[in-house]
């Protein structure tokens, strides 16, 4: 099959860029011809999506829209595999070329700001169906910034995106949560497919649990991700002294990552560590693959304190690969892979609270025996989230679209 992968960027930016760097060589190894078509060559500080010299690549930024579309059409793809565009007008032009499948990695076309979260009177996931009524709630509920011009621009953009989704032969997502969202937004259920994916590492290579824990050493907690308000780092930091008191145990928290909230989180952590003996928090910044492997190996528990409805929360699958249980809020797609009592504990997510997070963390670390049981179950979701299974399901979707397109 001739598969044209379409994306706004040719760079390994965010989760989508990481996914494309994995799926392009996978599809080629399966015997398919693959091409890459993109809008812009940015951000320049990110590596290019992994391709090879025999993978045709076209850039709207370099060629112009008409020549880029003509080149895509001349390649004669059987299916377009799209992952998001900056300009809905560009997206509309591509849909005239061949049958198309869209991978909705996030809240594409279902929220003005894209976060699917309200901030007033408290931070909580939003369950509103996207539409004109969202404009009336945008400022009172703290859905985004304070500019009415930006609000209207983003509303029009998301409205165009949702309209264009109806032109695709199929929508693929990676969680039951997102599948329900698109069905709720008017996409027929028979055209929305949950095509799960996860690590390339086989299940048999899940790391063994660490030796039996000494009763006196600190519990080692890990946060890994972008540092911004909706990722819940402040709530996690505020939870740590309550966890230490409840468990009568020292706590070491590593917050790996970076982002606009890092300085605020560091200040809060420093203040708490100064007031509470037995609590230590470190901020190593962004870490590479080797270093993150080491952090997982040394950690007793991954905490995913996201306040917004994560489309999936892939970091939890990385924890599963290392045999590390997880405490998290029950928001978005996290419950697709986190089963309370098996590989961690879910805290109520509507609304997410510090008290709820404390209870989830303490539930995972109540005793060394409880923790060992959760470590033993940590790998349970891996058999469902494999790249081999993903490619097989994806090709079924592609064949269905091309046969009826």
VOROSE-541712 format. One record per residue (C-alpha): z, y, x; residue in three letters; residue number from 1. Coordinates in steps of 0.1 Angstrom, whole numbers. Layout:
N
(pt (Z,Y,X),ALA,NUM);
...
This chain:
405
(pt (0,0,0),UNK,1);
(pt (-7,36,11),UNK,2);
(pt (24,56,7),UNK,3);
(pt (25,94,13),UNK,4);
(pt (61,106,19),UNK,5);
(pt (66,142,7),UNK,6);
(pt (95,164,16),UNK,7);
(pt (102,201,21),UNK,8);
(pt (109,196,58),UNK,9);
(pt (97,173,86),UNK,10);
(pt (132,175,102),UNK,11);
(pt (161,152,102),UNK,12);
(pt (182,176,81),UNK,13);
(pt (211,163,60),UNK,14);
(pt (212,130,42),UNK,15);
(pt (176,132,31),UNK,16);
(pt (163,137,66),UNK,17);
(pt (184,108,79),UNK,18);
(pt (171,86,51),UNK,19);
(pt (135,94,58),UNK,20);
(pt (140,86,95),UNK,21);
(pt (151,52,84),UNK,22);
(pt (127,44,56),UNK,23);
(pt (94,54,72),UNK,24);
(pt (96,28,100),UNK,25);
(pt (109,3,75),UNK,26);
(pt (79,7,52),UNK,27);
(pt (56,5,82),UNK,28);
(pt (72,-28,94),UNK,29);
(pt (67,-41,59),UNK,30);
(pt (29,-37,64),UNK,31);
(pt (24,-4,45),UNK,32);
(pt (4,26,56),UNK,33);
(pt (26,57,56),UNK,34);
(pt (19,94,59),UNK,35);
(pt (42,124,60),UNK,36);
(pt (34,157,41),UNK,37);
(pt (58,186,42),UNK,38);
(pt (62,223,34),UNK,39);
(pt (79,237,65),UNK,40);
(pt (86,229,102),UNK,41);
(pt (123,237,101),UNK,42);
(pt (152,239,108),UNK,43);
(pt (142,238,144),UNK,44);
(pt (176,228,157),UNK,45);
(pt (172,194,140),UNK,46);
(pt (152,166,154),UNK,47);
(pt (119,156,138),UNK,48);
(pt (119,128,112),UNK,49);
(pt (111,96,131),UNK,50);
(pt (74,87,129),UNK,51);
(pt (48,73,153),UNK,52);
(pt (14,87,165),UNK,53);
(pt (-5,66,139),UNK,54);
(pt (15,82,110),UNK,55);
(pt (-6,111,97),UNK,56);
(pt (14,143,92),UNK,57);
(pt (4,175,74),UNK,58);
(pt (23,208,72),UNK,59);
(pt (17,234,45),UNK,60);
(pt (33,260,68),UNK,61);
(pt (7,253,96),UNK,62);
(pt (-24,244,75),UNK,63);
(pt (-20,264,43),UNK,64);
(pt (-15,249,8),UNK,65);
(pt (-51,242,-1),UNK,66);
(pt (-61,225,32),UNK,67);
(pt (-29,205,32),UNK,68);
(pt (-34,193,-4),UNK,69);
(pt (-71,185,5),UNK,70);
(pt (-60,165,35),UNK,71);
(pt (-35,145,14),UNK,72);
(pt (-61,138,-12),UNK,73);
(pt (-86,127,14),UNK,74);
(pt (-61,102,28),UNK,75);
(pt (-62,85,-6),UNK,76);
(pt (-26,75,-11),UNK,77);
(pt (-17,48,-37),UNK,78);
(pt (16,65,-44),UNK,79);
(pt (34,97,-35),UNK,80);
(pt (71,93,-26),UNK,81);
(pt (86,128,-30),UNK,82);
(pt (121,140,-19),UNK,83);
(pt (123,176,-29),UNK,84);
(pt (104,209,-24),UNK,85);
(pt (114,245,-18),UNK,86);
(pt (86,258,-40),UNK,87);
(pt (80,241,-74),UNK,88);
(pt (44,255,-73),UNK,89);
(pt (37,234,-42),UNK,90);
(pt (53,204,-59),UNK,91);
(pt (30,208,-89),UNK,92);
(pt (-1,208,-68),UNK,93);
(pt (8,175,-51),UNK,94);
(pt (13,158,-85),UNK,95);
(pt (-25,160,-91),UNK,96);
(pt (-33,138,-61),UNK,97);
(pt (-19,104,-70),UNK,98);
(pt (8,86,-91),UNK,99);
(pt (42,98,-79),UNK,100);
(pt (78,86,-76),UNK,101);
(pt (107,111,-70),UNK,102);
(pt (139,103,-52),UNK,103);
(pt (167,125,-66),UNK,104);
(pt (191,126,-37),UNK,105);
(pt (213,152,-55),UNK,106);
(pt (216,173,-86),UNK,107);
(pt (179,182,-86),UNK,108);
(pt (169,202,-117),UNK,109);
(pt (203,197,-135),UNK,110);
(pt (224,226,-123),UNK,111);
(pt (218,263,-114),UNK,112);
(pt (237,262,-82),UNK,113);
(pt (231,225,-75),UNK,114);
(pt (268,217,-71),UNK,115);
(pt (274,205,-107),UNK,116);
(pt (310,220,-104),UNK,117);
(pt (330,248,-120),UNK,118);
(pt (356,267,-101),UNK,119);
(pt (375,285,-130),UNK,120);
(pt (401,280,-142),UNK,121);
(pt (402,251,-118),UNK,122);
(pt (377,232,-96),UNK,123);
(pt (363,202,-115),UNK,124);
(pt (330,184,-120),UNK,125);
(pt (307,199,-147),UNK,126);
(pt (295,177,-175),UNK,127);
(pt (273,203,-192),UNK,128);
(pt (236,195,-197),UNK,129);
(pt (215,221,-179),UNK,130);
(pt (199,247,-200),UNK,131);
(pt (199,284,-210),UNK,132);
(pt (236,281,-221),UNK,133);
(pt (245,276,-184),UNK,134);
(pt (236,313,-178),UNK,135);
(pt (265,323,-201),UNK,136);
(pt (290,301,-183),UNK,137);
(pt (278,308,-147),UNK,138);
(pt (301,338,-139),UNK,139);
(pt (331,330,-162),UNK,140);
(pt (333,294,-149),UNK,141);
(pt (326,303,-112),UNK,142);
(pt (295,281,-110),UNK,143);
(pt (280,300,-80),UNK,144);
(pt (277,334,-64),UNK,145);
(pt (281,368,-80),UNK,146);
(pt (245,381,-80),UNK,147);
(pt (227,381,-114),UNK,148);
(pt (194,383,-96),UNK,149);
(pt (201,351,-76),UNK,150);
(pt (214,334,-107),UNK,151);
(pt (182,340,-126),UNK,152);
(pt (160,330,-96),UNK,153);
(pt (179,298,-92),UNK,154);
(pt (178,291,-130),UNK,155);
(pt (141,294,-131),UNK,156);
(pt (137,272,-100),UNK,157);
(pt (159,245,-114),UNK,158);
(pt (142,247,-148),UNK,159);
(pt (108,243,-131),UNK,160);
(pt (121,213,-111),UNK,161);
(pt (134,196,-143),UNK,162);
(pt (101,202,-160),UNK,163);
(pt (82,187,-131),UNK,164);
(pt (103,156,-131),UNK,165);
(pt (87,146,-164),UNK,166);
(pt (54,143,-146),UNK,167);
(pt (66,116,-122),UNK,168);
(pt (59,80,-130),UNK,169);
(pt (95,71,-120),UNK,170);
(pt (127,87,-108),UNK,171);
(pt (148,68,-83),UNK,172);
(pt (184,75,-75),UNK,173);
(pt (211,58,-55),UNK,174);
(pt (240,57,-79),UNK,175);
(pt (247,48,-115),UNK,176);
(pt (262,83,-119),UNK,177);
(pt (229,100,-111),UNK,178);
(pt (209,76,-133),UNK,179);
(pt (231,86,-162),UNK,180);
(pt (227,122,-154),UNK,181);
(pt (189,121,-155),UNK,182);
(pt (188,101,-187),UNK,183);
(pt (212,126,-202),UNK,184);
(pt (187,153,-192),UNK,185);
(pt (159,138,-211),UNK,186);
(pt (142,114,-186),UNK,187);
(pt (134,81,-204),UNK,188);
(pt (158,54,-193),UNK,189);
(pt (129,30,-185),UNK,190);
(pt (117,55,-158),UNK,191);
(pt (150,60,-140),UNK,192);
(pt (159,34,-114),UNK,193);
(pt (191,30,-93),UNK,194);
(pt (176,19,-59),UNK,195);
(pt (208,16,-38),UNK,196);
(pt (207,18,0),UNK,197);
(pt (231,16,29),UNK,198);
(pt (233,9,66),UNK,199);
(pt (208,-12,86),UNK,200);
(pt (237,-31,102),UNK,201);
(pt (240,-66,88),UNK,202);
(pt (271,-75,68),UNK,203);
(pt (281,-100,94),UNK,204);
(pt (287,-72,119),UNK,205);
(pt (315,-55,100),UNK,206);
(pt (342,-47,125),UNK,207);
(pt (373,-68,124),UNK,208);
(pt (406,-52,113),UNK,209);
(pt (429,-38,140),UNK,210);
(pt (459,-58,151),UNK,211);
(pt (490,-58,130),UNK,212);
(pt (503,-23,127),UNK,213);
(pt (535,-13,145),UNK,214);
(pt (560,1,120),UNK,215);
(pt (567,32,141),UNK,216);
(pt (532,46,150),UNK,217);
(pt (515,72,128),UNK,218);
(pt (491,62,101),UNK,219);
(pt (457,74,112),UNK,220);
(pt (436,92,85),UNK,221);
(pt (400,103,89),UNK,222);
(pt (379,129,72),UNK,223);
(pt (342,130,82),UNK,224);
(pt (317,155,68),UNK,225);
(pt (307,190,62),UNK,226);
(pt (335,215,60),UNK,227);
(pt (331,235,29),UNK,228);
(pt (353,243,-1),UNK,229);
(pt (340,216,-24),UNK,230);
(pt (345,189,2),UNK,231);
(pt (383,191,-5),UNK,232);
(pt (396,196,30),UNK,233);
(pt (423,221,20),UNK,234);
(pt (436,196,-6),UNK,235);
(pt (437,169,20),UNK,236);
(pt (455,190,45),UNK,237);
(pt (480,201,18),UNK,238);
(pt (485,164,9),UNK,239);
(pt (495,153,44),UNK,240);
(pt (531,164,45),UNK,241);
(pt (537,150,10),UNK,242);
(pt (522,116,22),UNK,243);
(pt (544,117,53),UNK,244);
(pt (575,123,32),UNK,245);
(pt (566,96,6),UNK,246);
(pt (559,70,32),UNK,247);
(pt (586,80,57),UNK,248);
(pt (559,76,84),UNK,249);
(pt (542,100,109),UNK,250);
(pt (506,110,100),UNK,251);
(pt (477,117,123),UNK,252);
(pt (447,133,105),UNK,253);
(pt (413,137,122),UNK,254);
(pt (389,161,105),UNK,255);
(pt (355,155,121),UNK,256);
(pt (326,179,112),UNK,257);
(pt (319,216,109),UNK,258);
(pt (310,242,84),UNK,259);
(pt (319,275,68),UNK,260);
(pt (355,264,59),UNK,261);
(pt (364,251,93),UNK,262);
(pt (384,281,105),UNK,263);
(pt (403,283,72),UNK,264);
(pt (411,246,74),UNK,265);
(pt (422,249,110),UNK,266);
(pt (446,277,102),UNK,267);
(pt (461,258,73),UNK,268);
(pt (465,227,94),UNK,269);
(pt (482,246,122),UNK,270);
(pt (507,262,99),UNK,271);
(pt (516,228,83),UNK,272);
(pt (519,210,117),UNK,273);
(pt (543,238,129),UNK,274);
(pt (565,233,99),UNK,275);
(pt (566,195,97),UNK,276);
(pt (576,172,125),UNK,277);
(pt (556,140,127),UNK,278);
(pt (523,155,115),UNK,279);
(pt (494,160,138),UNK,280);
(pt (459,172,129),UNK,281);
(pt (428,175,151),UNK,282);
(pt (394,190,147),UNK,283);
(pt (368,175,171),UNK,284);
(pt (338,191,155),UNK,285);
(pt (306,173,148),UNK,286);
(pt (305,140,166),UNK,287);
(pt (275,118,176),UNK,288);
(pt (270,82,165),UNK,289);
(pt (289,67,194),UNK,290);
(pt (319,90,188),UNK,291);
(pt (320,85,151),UNK,292);
(pt (320,47,157),UNK,293);
(pt (351,52,178),UNK,294);
(pt (368,73,151),UNK,295);
(pt (363,47,125),UNK,296);
(pt (375,20,148),UNK,297);
(pt (407,39,155),UNK,298);
(pt (413,49,118),UNK,299);
(pt (435,32,92),UNK,300);
(pt (420,51,62),UNK,301);
(pt (390,72,54),UNK,302);
(pt (398,100,29),UNK,303);
(pt (370,114,8),UNK,304);
(pt (386,144,-10),UNK,305);
(pt (354,157,-25),UNK,306);
(pt (360,179,-55),UNK,307);
(pt (324,180,-66),UNK,308);
(pt (305,150,-81),UNK,309);
(pt (291,134,-49),UNK,310);
(pt (257,119,-57),UNK,311);
(pt (270,87,-38),UNK,312);
(pt (292,95,-8),UNK,313);
(pt (275,75,20),UNK,314);
(pt (304,80,44),UNK,315);
(pt (323,55,23),UNK,316);
(pt (297,28,31),UNK,317);
(pt (301,36,68),UNK,318);
(pt (338,30,64),UNK,319);
(pt (330,-3,47),UNK,320);
(pt (309,-13,77),UNK,321);
(pt (339,-7,99),UNK,322);
(pt (364,-25,76),UNK,323);
(pt (382,8,68),UNK,324);
(pt (396,13,32),UNK,325);
(pt (390,46,14),UNK,326);
(pt (411,70,-7),UNK,327);
(pt (390,93,-28),UNK,328);
(pt (387,112,-61),UNK,329);
(pt (367,95,-89),UNK,330);
(pt (339,120,-89),UNK,331);
(pt (301,114,-91),UNK,332);
(pt (288,82,-75),UNK,333);
(pt (319,73,-55),UNK,334);
(pt (330,47,-80),UNK,335);
(pt (297,29,-74),UNK,336);
(pt (312,16,-41),UNK,337);
(pt (350,22,-43),UNK,338);
(pt (369,-2,-64),UNK,339);
(pt (406,5,-67),UNK,340);
(pt (427,-23,-54),UNK,341);
(pt (398,-39,-35),UNK,342);
(pt (386,-15,-8),UNK,343);
(pt (408,15,-15),UNK,344);
(pt (422,36,-43),UNK,345);
(pt (405,61,-66),UNK,346);
(pt (424,92,-78),UNK,347);
(pt (416,109,-111),UNK,348);
(pt (388,134,-106),UNK,349);
(pt (388,155,-138),UNK,350);
(pt (404,176,-124),UNK,351);
(pt (410,165,-88),UNK,352);
(pt (446,174,-77),UNK,353);
(pt (466,173,-45),UNK,354);
(pt (492,151,-63),UNK,355);
(pt (465,126,-73),UNK,356);
(pt (452,125,-38),UNK,357);
(pt (487,119,-24),UNK,358);
(pt (492,90,-48),UNK,359);
(pt (458,74,-38),UNK,360);
(pt (466,77,0),UNK,361);
(pt (501,63,-5),UNK,362);
(pt (487,35,-26),UNK,363);
(pt (465,25,3),UNK,364);
(pt (492,27,29),UNK,365);
(pt (522,16,8),UNK,366);
(pt (530,-12,33),UNK,367);
(pt (512,-28,62),UNK,368);
(pt (506,-58,39),UNK,369);
(pt (489,-37,13),UNK,370);
(pt (468,-20,39),UNK,371);
(pt (457,-54,54),UNK,372);
(pt (446,-65,20),UNK,373);
(pt (425,-34,15),UNK,374);
(pt (410,-38,50),UNK,375);
(pt (401,-73,41),UNK,376);
(pt (382,-61,10),UNK,377);
(pt (367,-30,27),UNK,378);
(pt (333,-46,32),UNK,379);
(pt (328,-57,-4),UNK,380);
(pt (301,-31,-13),UNK,381);
(pt (279,-38,17),UNK,382);
(pt (260,-67,1),UNK,383);
(pt (248,-44,-27),UNK,384);
(pt (239,-15,-4),UNK,385);
(pt (213,-28,21),UNK,386);
(pt (181,-14,34),UNK,387);
(pt (163,-47,29),UNK,388);
(pt (173,-47,-8),UNK,389);
(pt (165,-11,-11),UNK,390);
(pt (129,-16,2),UNK,391);
(pt (124,-46,-21),UNK,392);
(pt (135,-26,-52),UNK,393);
(pt (116,4,-41),UNK,394);
(pt (83,-15,-38),UNK,395);
(pt (89,-29,-73),UNK,396);
(pt (91,7,-86),UNK,397);
(pt (60,17,-67),UNK,398);
(pt (39,-12,-80),UNK,399);
(pt (50,-4,-116),UNK,400);
(pt (39,32,-112),UNK,401);
(pt (6,24,-95),UNK,402);
(pt (-3,-2,-121),UNK,403);
(pt (4,21,-150),UNK,404);
(pt (-6,54,-133),UNK,405);
